[in-house]
């Protein structure tokens, strides 16, 4: 029996056991592998046990007492995930989201996702309709689905195994590329754009990288079971990848207060998720939230029209007024130019 087969059989035996399995019983179940001299058998089992532990298998040795014997036992509460207990409607939504991601052509862990969708279909107890939704990549990435998909798979594995990656990265601000060695902490999808967050050895700090701007990618394959780095316990993807334009981290957080009226007042919660909302009067809502990119906010506020205005702080109002003035100046008719009706 080869080692892989032995490990799988060992896992099946331990999961099926309701009582601790002694070393003597293990030798009886695997006479060809754990037979022979005691020293050789114990060394082989120790290697197998170390591999199981490395794979996250919660195997432990329990000391016997009056109620049970000593031996090896699996902690089932750690090994098995709790029941999700989702309704059929919730399963349908989850299935639709997963199917849209799979159909996009660029999603990491595609095989795992496809397997999960088959499980959802099975547990739903009936045929789930094929959802008429599709997750598209953002502007500027069309035609790169295959390249982005391949890089996502590599980065997914690198993030999971904690292996560093060498990137040839194209800057969005200037021509040319830079070589970066990065410890990949995680991947995030925001508004159709996949972003890698990790520690950049060139810049000596955490940086974000748009996956479609990675020209070449090579993941460290040396000692594949040994992690190259540890992700800090306080690391959070949401702190580094923005959902909304005003969340890009270009300056220190600044609390901005907006006043929304008319139709926009009823949409305040969906327009500015996470904002502290305060009803001012009938049809008027005040929203407060931190902003780290004023230009991103002012552009969005201008798009909402007269039903959304900036109350404070002064620098936010001034930035909005300057941007509005620049737009008016740019689109003002030139003297002597005829304006078509």
C-alpha positions in Angstrom: 0.0 0.0 0.0 1.4 3.4 -1.0 1.5 6.2 1.5 -1.4 8.2 0.1 -3.7 5.2 0.2 -2.5 4.4 3.7 -3.2 8.0 4.9 -6.7 8.0 3.4 -7.5 4.6 5.0 -6.2 5.8 8.3 -8.4 8.9 8.1 -11.4 6.7 7.3 -10.7 4.4 10.2 -10.3 7.2 12.7 -13.5 9.0 11.6 -15.5 5.8 11.8 -14.3 5.1 15.4 -16.6 6.0 18.3 -14.0 5.1 20.9 -10.2 5.8 21.1 -8.1 3.4 18.9 -5.1 1.9 20.6 -1.7 1.5 18.9 -2.2 -2.2 19.0 -5.4 -1.9 17.1 -3.8 0.3 14.5 -1.1 -2.3 13.9 -3.8 -5.0 13.5 -5.6 -2.8 10.8 -2.4 -2.1 8.9 -0.2 -5.2 9.4 1.7 -4.6 6.2 2.6 -1.0 7.1 2.9 -1.0 10.9 4.0 -4.6 11.3 7.7 -5.7 11.6 9.9 -4.2 14.4 8.3 -1.9 17.0 10.8 0.9 16.3 10.3 0.9 12.5 6.5 0.8 12.8 6.4 3.6 15.4 8.6 5.8 13.2 6.3 5.2 10.2 3.2 6.0 12.2 4.8 9.1 13.7 5.5 10.4 10.1 1.9 9.6 9.1 0.5 11.3 12.2 2.7 14.4 11.6 1.3 14.7 8.1 -2.3 14.4 9.3 -1.7 17.2 11.8 0.0 19.3 9.2 -3.1 18.9 7.0 -5.3 20.2 9.8 -6.7 16.8 10.9 -7.5 17.1 14.6 -6.0 13.9 15.9 -5.0 13.6 19.5 -4.1 10.9 22.0 -6.4 10.6 25.0 -5.4 9.0 28.3 -7.8 6.2 29.4 -9.8 6.2 32.6 -12.5 4.1 34.2 -15.0 4.9 31.4 -12.9 4.5 28.3 -9.5 3.2 27.2 -6.6 5.2 26.0 -5.8 5.6 22.3 -6.1 8.0 19.3 -9.3 10.0 18.7 -10.6 12.6 16.3 -12.2 15.8 17.7 -15.4 15.7 15.7 -16.5 19.2 16.8 -13.3 20.6 15.3 -13.3 18.4 12.2 -16.9 18.8 11.0 -18.4 22.2 10.1 -21.7 23.1 11.8 -24.9 22.7 9.9 -25.6 25.8 7.8 -29.4 25.1 8.1 -30.3 27.3 5.1 -33.8 27.6 3.6 -34.5 26.7 0.0 -34.7 30.4 -0.9 -31.3 31.0 0.7 -29.8 28.0 -1.1 -31.2 29.4 -4.4 -29.6 32.8 -3.7 -26.3 31.2 -2.8 -26.5 29.0 -5.9 -27.1 32.0 -8.1 -24.2 33.9 -6.7 -21.8 30.9 -7.1 -23.0 30.3 -10.6 -22.5 33.9 -11.6 -18.9 33.8 -10.2 -18.2 30.5 -12.0 -19.6 31.8 -15.3 -17.4 34.9 -15.1 -14.4 32.9 -16.4 -12.1 34.5 -13.7 -12.7 33.3 -10.2 -10.1 31.6 -8.0 -10.8 28.1 -6.7 -13.1 27.2 -9.6 -13.0 23.5 -9.0 -13.8 23.9 -5.3 -16.7 26.3 -6.3 -18.1 23.9 -8.9 -18.0 21.1 -6.3 -19.8 23.3 -3.7 -22.5 24.2 -6.3 -23.1 20.5 -6.9 -23.5 19.9 -3.2 -26.0 22.9 -2.9 -28.0 21.4 -5.8 -28.1 18.0 -4.0 -29.2 19.4 -0.6 -31.8 21.7 -2.2 -33.7 18.5 -2.9 -34.9 19.7 -6.3 -33.5 21.1 -9.5 -32.4 24.7 -9.0 -33.0 26.9 -12.1 -30.0 28.2 -14.0 -29.7 31.8 -12.9 -29.8 34.5 -15.6 -27.0 36.5 -14.0 -23.3 36.9 -14.8 -20.5 38.5 -12.9 -18.5 40.6 -15.4 -14.9 41.9 -15.0 -14.5 45.7 -14.7 -13.7 48.1 -17.5 -10.3 47.6 -19.1 -10.1 43.9 -18.4 -12.2 42.6 -21.3 -10.3 40.0 -23.3 -8.1 39.2 -20.3 -10.3 36.6 -18.7 -8.0 33.7 -19.4 -4.9 35.5 -18.1 -6.7 36.9 -15.0 -8.2 33.4 -14.3 -4.8 31.7 -14.5 -3.2 34.3 -12.2 -6.0 34.1 -9.7 -5.5 30.4 -9.4 -1.8 30.8 -8.7 -2.4 33.6 -6.2 -5.2 31.6 -4.5 -2.8 28.7 -4.0 -0.1 31.1 -2.8 -2.4 32.8 -0.3 -3.5 29.4 1.0 0.0 28.0 1.4 1.5 31.3 2.5 4.2 31.2 -0.2 5.8 34.4 -1.6 5.2 35.4 -5.2 7.4 37.4 -7.7 5.4 39.9 -9.7 6.2 41.9 -12.8 3.7 44.7 -12.2 2.5 47.4 -14.6 1.9 50.7 -12.8 -1.5 52.5 -13.5 0.2 55.9 -13.1 3.2 55.6 -15.4 4.7 53.6 -18.2 7.0 50.6 -17.4 6.9 47.8 -14.9 8.5 47.0 -11.6 9.6 43.7 -10.1 8.0 43.0 -6.8 8.4 40.2 -4.3 5.1 40.0 -2.4 3.8 37.9 0.5 0.2 37.5 -0.6 -2.3 38.0 2.3 -5.6 37.8 0.4 -7.7 38.5 -2.7 -10.7 40.7 -3.0 -13.2 41.5 -5.8 -14.6 45.0 -5.8 -16.8 46.4 -8.6 -15.5 43.9 -11.1 -11.8 44.3 -10.3 -9.7 41.6 -8.5 -7.1 43.0 -6.1 -4.3 41.3 -4.3 -3.3 42.6 -0.9 0.1 41.7 0.5 3.4 42.7 2.0 5.6 44.2 -0.7 9.3 43.7 0.0 10.3 46.5 -2.4 8.2 49.1 -0.6 8.6 47.6 2.8 4.9 47.7 3.6 1.4 46.5 2.7 0.3 47.3 -0.8 -2.5 46.5 -3.2 -2.1 45.2 -6.7 -4.8 44.9 -9.5 -4.5 41.3 -10.8 -5.1 42.4 -14.4 -2.0 44.6 -14.2 0.3 41.7 -13.3 2.3 40.9 -16.4 4.2 37.9 -15.1 3.8 35.8 -12.0 5.9 33.2 -10.3 5.1 31.6 -7.0 7.8 30.1 -4.8 7.7 26.3 -5.1 10.5 25.5 -2.7 9.5 23.5 0.4 5.8 23.6 -0.6 4.5 22.5 2.9 6.5 25.1 4.8 5.0 28.6 4.9 7.2 31.6 3.9 5.3 34.1 6.1 2.5 34.5 8.6 -0.5 36.8 8.0 -0.8 39.3 10.9 -3.6 38.4 13.3 -5.2 41.9 12.9 -5.1 41.9 9.1 -8.4 42.7 7.3 -9.0 42.9 3.6 -11.7 45.5 4.1 -9.2 47.9 5.6 -7.1 47.9 2.3 -9.6 47.3 -0.5 -12.3 49.9 -1.0 -15.9 49.2 -1.9 -16.7 52.8 -2.8 -14.6 55.6 -4.4 -14.4 57.7 -1.2 -12.9 54.8 0.7 -9.6 54.7 -1.3 -6.9 55.6 1.2 -5.3 58.7 -0.2 -5.4 60.8 3.0 -6.2 60.5 6.7 -9.9 59.8 7.6 -12.1 62.8 7.6 -15.7 62.7 8.9 -18.0 64.2 6.3 -21.6 65.2 6.8 -24.1 65.2 3.9 -27.7 66.3 3.8 -30.0 64.3 1.5 -33.5 65.5 0.5 -36.4 64.4 -1.6 -36.0 61.0 -3.3 -32.3 60.7 -2.2 -33.3 60.9 1.5 -35.1 57.5 1.3 -32.0 56.0 -0.4 -29.4 57.3 2.1 -28.8 53.9 3.6 -28.1 52.2 0.3 -26.2 55.2 -1.2 -23.8 55.4 1.8 -23.7 52.0 3.6 -22.4 52.2 7.1 -23.1 55.9 7.5 -24.7 57.2 10.7 -28.1 58.4 9.6 -30.0 61.1 11.4 -33.6 62.2 10.3 -33.7 66.0 10.3 -37.3 66.5 9.2 -39.8 65.0 6.9 -37.9 64.0 3.7 -34.6 65.2 5.0 -31.8 62.9 6.3 -28.3 63.8 7.5 -25.5 61.2 6.9 -22.1 61.1 8.6 -19.2 58.8 7.7 -15.4 58.7 7.4 -13.8 59.6 4.0 -10.3 58.9 2.9 -10.6 60.3 -0.7 -12.5 63.5 -1.0 -12.4 63.7 -4.8 -14.1 60.2 -5.0 -16.9 61.5 -2.7 -17.4 64.8 -4.4 -17.7 63.2 -7.9 -20.4 60.9 -6.5 -22.2 63.7 -4.7 -22.3 65.8 -7.9 -23.8 62.8 -9.7 -26.7 62.8 -7.3 -27.8 66.3 -8.2 -29.3 69.0 -6.0 -30.9 66.6 -3.5 -27.5 65.8 -2.0 -25.2 68.5 -0.6 -22.1 68.6 1.7 -22.7 70.3 5.1 -19.1 69.9 6.4 -16.3 70.0 7.1 -15.3 73.2 5.3 -12.5 71.5 3.3 -15.1 69.1 1.9 -17.4 71.9 0.9 -14.5 73.8 -0.7 -13.4 70.8 -2.7 -17.0 70.2 -4.0 -17.3 73.9 -5.0 -13.9 73.8 -6.8 -14.8 70.7 -8.7 -18.2 72.0 -9.7 -16.6 75.3 -10.9 -14.1 73.4 -12.9 -16.9 71.3 -14.6 -18.8 74.5 -15.4 -15.8 76.2 -16.8 -14.9 73.2 -19.0 -18.3 73.0 -20.5 -19.1 76.7 -20.7 -19.7 77.9 -24.3 -16.8 79.7 -25.9 -17.6 83.4 -26.8 -18.9 83.5 -30.3 -19.6 79.8 -30.5 -23.1 78.8 -31.5 -24.9 76.5 -29.1 -27.2 74.0 -30.8 -30.7 73.7 -29.5 
